[in-house]
Amino acid sequence: MSKISIFWFRRDLRLHDNAGLYHALKKGMPVLPIFIFDKNILDKLEDKRDRRVEFIHQALTEIQVSLQELGSSLLVKYGTPEEVFPELLNQYEIESIFTNHDYELYANERDENVREFVTSENIEFNTYKDQVIFEKKEILSGTGTPYTVFTPYSRKWKEKLNEFYLKSYPTEKYFKYFFQTQPFEIPTLASMGFETIGTNFPLKVVRDSIVKNYAEKRDFPAIVGTSRLSVHLRFGTLSIRELARKAISLSETWLNELIWRDFYFNILYNFPHISQGQAFRKEYDKIVWRNNETEFKAWCEGKTGYPIVDAGMRELNATGFMHNRVRMIVASFLTKHLLIDWRWGEAYFAKKLLDFDFAANNGGWQWASGSGCDAAPYFRVFNPTLQTQKFDKNLEYIKKWVPELNSFEYPQPIVNHDVARKRVLPVYQEALKGL
Ligand SMILES: Cc1cc2nc3c(=O)[nH]c(=O)nc-3n(C[C@H](O)[C@H](O)[C@H](O)COP(=O)(O)OP(=O)(O)OC[C@H]3O[C@@H](n4cnc5c(N)ncnc54)[C@H](O)[C@@H]3O)c2cc1C
């Protein structure tokens, strides 16, 4: 049996411009591409109609078609990495494993376990930066510490940027090194206990007109003024380098959003306590939340009597997407108006968002609750009515998701805005006393 390399796909579901895959192919040894539907992750998903699993399945099917045209095939396993790698070692003579960095807590532990196991079998485990432009400690302040405020971080990010960081990896030059084999079958969703929902996923297309007009249109949820590429960035079906080049040529404002994404990965990597359920600013963990379960349920279901909040939550429940402006409004409403722990909202978003990403989601929630790095000041309480007047003044977005708005069926507001505002400030003041 001749020796092979393995390329392990995770959050990088594409053949083009993929750093780890490029290095694997360039080595010049046959590369067997694999993907693991990881039971450690899938078993925790309560809803078996999960759009993310469906998205991954579709992305793998696309990769499979391209690989078969090259005489190769993607080997897709259903199990845990701890089970799958020993199996692969029995079947193939593996010299090296290649994969891309993943910065989340579980992923780090998983990769360390796999690294330990395979290196004990004299197999190399090679990992690469792929999903961000700058990672880990690449962007540090003058004193060598990680940034916790976005503006100086982004300034340094832009200063450090050059052609090298934006260049695509020309994987296609080396496609001839894919392991040649009869096609393998991808396990069906049903065989893994999941259902096909038939979701219409956002197109994998960067529309220049949207990026060009992004600064003027991005805040209005009734129009498609943002790229809707978050799911593709989440699963790596598009390359961040390609998008950053597009941003640089068309829109500084959109580029800044991509930098926010890098920024939150930087926070996740450098401040691991946020992965342990703690506030970025630990003093915010002294807040005494009301945590009323009935109110939480009303928020989840989009029945708070605040139309913009309800529209957002219903959009999320129905599609797995919510516009960024509305994410900020519903998050502020949950934490400030209802005084419900931001971690409850974070967990609900984690279940529902198609683009769920720990770093961005945690960053967004801690920003809204005031406990995060570079967060909104705690005394800023979004007024849902003013937000509606500014960003959905013709109620187009609201009426789409709350058609019963002007009928008796629509609930009365769960809480009065002024009362809520007066209630939240002393609670925060008490927690932050003496700081
Ligand atoms: C409470 C809250 C939770 C959030 N949870 C997530 C999440 O789980 N996953 C996620 O990708 N984004 C999250 N965001 C950020 C943002 O809302 C989404 O990235 C954006 O709405 C996706 O739409 P788009 O692709 O049209 O983005 P665009 O506006 O076109 O932006 C382009 C890309 O930049 C990135 N981006 C934009 N804004 C942010 C941001 N504030 N932080 C980090 N990256 C950003 C995304 O990858 C996005 O696709 C959250 C924001 C808030 C306020």
Ligand as a Chemical Component Dictionary entry (heavy atoms), coordinates in Angstrom:
data_LIG
# 
_chem_comp.id                   LIG 
_chem_comp.type                 NON-POLYMER 
_chem_comp.pdbx_formal_charge   0 
_chem_comp.three_letter_code    LIG 
# 
loop_
_chem_comp_atom.comp_id 
_chem_comp_atom.atom_id 
_chem_comp_atom.alt_atom_id 
_chem_comp_atom.type_symbol 
_chem_comp_atom.charge 
_chem_comp_atom.model_Cartn_x 
_chem_comp_atom.model_Cartn_y 
_chem_comp_atom.model_Cartn_z 
_chem_comp_atom.pdbx_ordinal 
LIG C1  C1  C 0 -26.333 39.563 19.207 1  
LIG C2  C2  C 0 -25.580 39.300 17.923 2  
LIG C3  C3  C 0 -25.245 37.994 17.578 3  
LIG C4  C4  C 0 -24.527 37.734 16.395 4  
LIG N1  N1  N 0 -24.208 36.429 16.088 5  
LIG C5  C5  C 0 -23.484 36.166 14.970 6  
LIG C6  C6  C 0 -23.117 34.839 14.642 7  
LIG O1  O1  O 0 -23.398 33.882 15.366 8  
LIG N2  N2  N 0 -22.431 34.633 13.473 9  
LIG C7  C7  C 0 -22.074 35.670 12.653 10 
LIG O2  O2  O 0 -21.460 35.426 11.603 11 
LIG N3  N3  N 0 -22.377 36.942 12.960 12 
LIG C8  C8  C 0 -23.085 37.226 14.080 13 
LIG N4  N4  N 0 -23.419 38.520 14.374 14 
LIG C9  C9  C 0 -22.896 39.604 13.511 15 
LIG C10 C10 C 0 -23.794 40.036 12.342 16 
LIG O3  O3  O 0 -25.101 40.269 12.783 17 
LIG C11 C11 C 0 -23.841 39.023 11.190 18 
LIG O4  O4  O 0 -22.533 38.658 10.815 19 
LIG C12 C12 C 0 -24.517 39.619 9.963  20 
LIG O5  O5  O 0 -25.821 40.023 10.277 21 
LIG C13 C13 C 0 -24.560 38.588 8.845  22 
LIG O6  O6  O 0 -25.200 39.136 7.731  23 
LIG P1  P1  P 0 -24.416 39.387 6.385  24 
LIG O7  O7  O 0 -23.713 38.153 5.966  25 
LIG O8  O8  O 0 -25.394 39.982 5.432  26 
LIG O9  O9  O 0 -23.333 40.431 6.849  27 
LIG P2  P2  P 0 -22.619 41.713 6.180  28 
LIG O10 O10 O 0 -23.167 42.889 6.865  29 
LIG O11 O11 O 0 -22.659 41.682 4.694  30 
LIG O12 O12 O 0 -21.116 41.533 6.679  31 
LIG C14 C14 C 0 -20.169 40.713 5.989  32 
LIG C15 C15 C 0 -19.611 39.677 6.911  33 
LIG O13 O13 O 0 -18.860 40.279 7.951  34 
LIG C16 C16 C 0 -18.999 39.521 9.149  35 
LIG N5  N5  N 0 -19.601 40.364 10.174 36 
LIG C17 C17 C 0 -20.467 41.376 9.989  37 
LIG N6  N6  N 0 -20.767 41.960 11.159 38 
LIG C18 C18 C 0 -20.092 41.299 12.101 39 
LIG C19 C19 C 0 -19.991 41.421 13.512 40 
LIG N7  N7  N 0 -20.622 42.368 14.200 41 
LIG N8  N8  N 0 -19.207 40.542 14.168 42 
LIG C20 C20 C 0 -18.530 39.586 13.505 43 
LIG N9  N9  N 0 -18.582 39.416 12.177 44 
LIG C21 C21 C 0 -19.359 40.258 11.479 45 
LIG C22 C22 C 0 -19.903 38.340 8.835  46 
LIG O14 O14 O 0 -19.100 37.230 8.536  47 
LIG C23 C23 C 0 -20.654 38.838 7.613  48 
LIG O15 O15 O 0 -21.132 37.816 6.783  49 
LIG C24 C24 C 0 -24.142 38.806 15.547 50 
LIG C25 C25 C 0 -24.489 40.116 15.919 51 
LIG C26 C26 C 0 -25.201 40.359 17.083 52 
LIG C27 C27 C 0 -25.563 41.779 17.432 53 
# 
loop_
_chem_comp_bond.comp_id 
_chem_comp_bond.atom_id_1 
_chem_comp_bond.atom_id_2 
_chem_comp_bond.value_order 
_chem_comp_bond.pdbx_ordinal 
LIG C1  C2  SING 1  
LIG C2  C3  SING 2  
LIG C2  C26 DOUB 3  
LIG C3  C4  DOUB 4  
LIG C4  N1  SING 5  
LIG C4  C24 SING 6  
LIG N1  C5  DOUB 7  
LIG C5  C6  SING 8  
LIG C5  C8  SING 9  
LIG C6  O1  DOUB 10 
LIG C6  N2  SING 11 
LIG N2  C7  SING 12 
LIG C7  O2  DOUB 13 
LIG C7  N3  SING 14 
LIG N3  C8  DOUB 15 
LIG C8  N4  SING 16 
LIG N4  C9  SING 17 
LIG N4  C24 SING 18 
LIG C9  C10 SING 19 
LIG C10 O3  SING 20 
LIG C10 C11 SING 21 
LIG C11 O4  SING 22 
LIG C11 C12 SING 23 
LIG C12 O5  SING 24 
LIG C12 C13 SING 25 
LIG C13 O6  SING 26 
LIG O6  P1  SING 27 
LIG P1  O7  DOUB 28 
LIG P1  O8  SING 29 
LIG P1  O9  SING 30 
LIG O9  P2  SING 31 
LIG P2  O10 DOUB 32 
LIG P2  O11 SING 33 
LIG P2  O12 SING 34 
LIG O12 C14 SING 35 
LIG C14 C15 SING 36 
LIG C15 O13 SING 37 
LIG C15 C23 SING 38 
LIG O13 C16 SING 39 
LIG C16 N5  SING 40 
LIG C16 C22 SING 41 
LIG N5  C17 SING 42 
LIG N5  C21 SING 43 
LIG C17 N6  DOUB 44 
LIG N6  C18 SING 45 
LIG C18 C19 SING 46 
LIG C18 C21 DOUB 47 
LIG C19 N7  SING 48 
LIG C19 N8  DOUB 49 
LIG N8  C20 SING 50 
LIG C20 N9  DOUB 51 
LIG N9  C21 SING 52 
LIG C22 O14 SING 53 
LIG C22 C23 SING 54 
LIG C23 O15 SING 55 
LIG C24 C25 DOUB 56 
LIG C25 C26 SING 57 
LIG C26 C27 SING 58 
# 
